[in-house]
Amino acid sequence: MNGTNYSVVSEFVFLGLSNSWEIQLLFFFFLVFYIFSIMGNLLIVVTVTSDPYLHSPMYFLLANLSIIDLIFCSIAAPKMICDLFRKRKVISFGGCIAQIFFSHAVGGTEMVLLIAMAFDRYVAICRPLHYLTVMSPRMCILILVVAWAIGLIHSLAQLAFVVNLPFCGPNVIDSFYCDIPQLIKLACTDTYKLEFMVTANSGFISVGAFFLLILSYIFIMATLQKHSSGGSSKAVSTLSAHITVVVLFFGPLIFFYMWPSSSTHLDKFLAVFDAVLTPFLNPVIYTFRNREMKMAMRRVFSKLTGFRKNL
């Protein structure tokens, strides 16, 4: 092959959790979580689009967050579940690159959308008289377009780090899906500088966005306490749901990219948590902590049951 061993790896083998059959048994439960993730996020999208009382900027952003979670949980989870029944868990080079591209594109978009949701709550609580002017339908569409554009740019920047790396032998990934920290360790070259670039690109961005969001919500909470009114409990409930989702989203990301050298059961559990459980928990958190959403879901169910009775 032209006297070189570069780029001869055509597939990668997932080690996953195959070293521990007790933990691997837990993966059967993730099939249930995956199904409920799909159902829960679809329910939010259907409820927001069909109920006119939820046609507001906050619920527009929430519905798009659910769409992103639908895509995100379908990037790695279906193959992970299928691999449960395979002794040899492999993925092609192209499939591995595709997983990285889509996971970073969707993850980057979700990061921007979470920041936009914090901005939405800031305007609603701190500038209520200007809320409908600032968060106009045009602004909501612009936020969505910018979020996807930033997500795609971020993903392409990440792919630039790995797509031309030489892979000439080792092809075992100690995980159950492809991501950059695990993949670059298999390259047949010195990857110290590359690992630092990945940490700077994803790790520092995740940490910065996380602290920006937490500080923003602390400021919003402080403003809410100063101007407490009858609707403050509802606002606090909404804000606490937002903060919980932010912690669930950024926690695993910060762990992956700020400490990429680890390869433990905790590391893999957090990877599972990020891929399957977070998309499942998001609709649960927003539903149980939001009275308007629960009432809207009841209206949707009553319409569906009424429609079935008429048939």
N, C-alpha and C positions, 0 to 999 in steps of 0.2 A: 504493500500500500504506500508506494512512493517513499519507502524508507522511514515513515513516521508512524507513531502509534497514536497520534492525536485524533480526537473525535471519533473513536471506534465504538464507543458505547452507544447502543441503539435502544436500550431499555434500562430501567432501574427496578430494583427489588425492594419492596417495603418490608422492613423487619417488624414494624408496628409493635404490638404488645404480644407477639408470639412467644416471647420468652417466659411469659407467665400466664398459664391457662386460666387461673382464677380471675385475673383482670380481663382476659379476653372474653370470658363469659359475660361480663358486664356490657360488652358491645351489643348483645342482643337487646338490651334495654334501650340502646341508642336508636334502634329501629323504631321503637315506640316514640321516642323523643322527636325523631325526624318527621314521622307522620303527623304528630301534634304540632310541630313547628310549621309545617305546610298548612294544616287546617287553621291554626290560630292566626297566622299572618294573612291568609286568604280571607278569613272572617273579618279582620280589621279593614282590609281593602274594600270588601263588599259592603260593609256597614257604612264606612265613610262616604263611599260613592253613591249609595242608595238612599241615605238619610239626609234630607235637606238641612236638618238642625246641626249637622256636622260639617257643613260647607263653609269652613273658616280656615284661615292660614295655618293654625296649629294642627288641625286634623288633616289638612292637605299634606303637611310635612310628615305627620305620623303615618299616613297611608303610604307615602313614598318610602319611609323607613321600613315598613312592612314588606314592600316590594323588593327592596334591597336585601332584606333578611331572607326572603323567598329564594332569591338568586344565590345568596351567599351559602345558605345551608345545602344547596343542591350542587355546589362545586365539588366538594370532596366526600360528603356523606354517602351518596349512592354507591360510589365505588368502594368506600370503606365497608359498607354493609355487605356488598357482593363479595368482597375479599374474605369475609368471615368463613365462606364456604369453599375457599381455595387454599390449598396447601402452599402454593407459590404465588405470592402477591406481587405482580409486576405492573409497570406502566411504561409506555413508550416514551422516548425522549420528547417527541412532540406533545404527547399528553401531559408530561410533566411541566413543560413550558406553558401549556395552556392553563393548567391549574394555577401556576404562579401569576400569569397575566390576569385571569379573571378574579382571583382572590384579592390581588392588590388593587385592581380597578374598582371592584365593589367595596373593598375595605376603605380605600381612599375617599370614595364617594360618601360612604356612611360617616366618615370622620367629619367631612365638611357639612353634611346634613345635621349632625349632632350640634355643631357650632351654630348653624342656622337656627336650630330649635331653641338654643340658649338665647340667641339674639331676639327671637320671636317672643320669648317669655320676658326678656328685658324690656322690650317696647311695650308689651301688654301691661306690665306691672309698674314700670318707672315712667312711661310716657303714654298713659292710656288714651288721652285725647287725640294723640297722633297715630294710634295703632292702625286703624283702617287705611290711613293715608300712606303710612310707611310700608305696611305689609299688604300692599295691594295685590290683586291677581297677577299683574305684570311682574311685580317683585318676586312673587312666589315661583313663577315660571323661570325667571332669571336665576334665582337661587338654585333651582333644580338643574338648569343647564350648566351653570358654573360648577356645581358639585360633580357632575359626571365628567366635565372637561378636566377638572383637577384630578379626579380619580384615574382617568385614562392617561394623563400626562405622567402622573406618579408611577403607574404601572409600567409604562414604556421606559421610564427612567430606571426602574428596577430591572427590567429585562435586559437593558443595555449592559448591566453588570455581568450577566451570566450566559447570554445567548451564544457568545463566541468563545466561552471558556473551553480549553481542551480537556476532554474526558477520555482517559486511555486505559482504564482497568477497573478500579473499585466502582461498584455500582449499587451497593447496599445502602439504603436510606433508613436510618433508625427512627422511623416515624410511620405514619399511615397515609400521608399525603405529601406532595412536594411543596417545599418552601425554600427560599433563598439560603438561609443560614445552614441548613442541612446539605443543600446541593453543592455549594461552593467548597465544602470540605472534601468533595470527591474529585475536584479538579486537579489535574497533573501540573500544578504550578504553585508558586508561592501566593497564598491568598490573604496574607496578613493585612495588606493595604486595602484589599477588596472588602474584607470583613469590617474594617473600620469605616469604609464608605457606606456599606449597608447599614451599619449601626447609626451613622450620622444621618442617613437618608430616612430610615424608618423609625429607629429608636428615639432619636432626639426630637423628631417631629411628633411622635406619639406622646412623649413626655411633655413637650411644650404645649400641645393641644389639650392634654389632660389637665394640666395645672391652669391653663387659661380658662377652661370650662369650669373647673372647681372654684376658682376665684370669682368668676362671673356669677355663679349660683350663690356664693357666699354674699356677694354684693347685692344681688336681687333679694335674698332672704333678709338682709339687714334693712333694705329699703322697705320691704313688706312689713317688717316689725314696726318701723317708724310710722307707717301709714296703715296700720291694721284696721280692718273693717269687717263687716259681716261675711264678706266673701274670702277672707284671708285663709280660712281652713281649707277651702277648695284650692286656692292657689298653692298653699303649702303642700297639699297632697299631690298636685300636678308636678311641682318642682322636685319633690322627693322621688317621684317616679323617674323623672329625667335624670337626676343625679345617680340613681341606682343603675340605670341603663348605661350611663357614661362609665361608671366604675367597672361594670361587667364587660364592656367593650374594650376599654383601654388596659385593664389589668393584665390579661394574657399577652396583649401586644407588647407592652413594656417589658414583660418577663422574657419573651422570645428574642427581642432585638437588643435589649440592654445586657442580657446574659446569654448570648447565643451558644456558648461552649457547653452548656449543661445538656445532659442526656439521661434523664431520670424518669421514673414513673410520674413524678409531679409534672415534669415538662410535658409528657404525653397526655396526662390528664387535662392539663390546661389547653392543650391543642384540641382535644375532644370537646372540651367546654366551649372553646371559641368557635369550633366548626358546627356543633349541633345544639348545645345547651343554651347558648346566648340567644340564637334566633328563636328558640322555644320560650325562653323566659321573657323576652321583650313584650310579646303580646299579652302574656299573663300579667306582667307588672302594670302595663298601661290599662288593662281591662279592670283589674281588681282595685286599682287606685283611682279610677276615674268613673264617677257616677254617671256622667253624660254618656260615656261609651257603653256602660251597662244598660242604661235605658234605651239607647239606640239599638243595641243588639236585641233587646226584647221586642222592640217595634219591628225589626227585620224578621225575627222568628214568627211573630204574630202574622205578618204579611204572608210569609211563606206557608204557614199552616192554613191561613184563610184561603190562599190560592189553591192549595191541595184539596181543601174541602169543596171548593167550587167545581173542581174537576170531577 
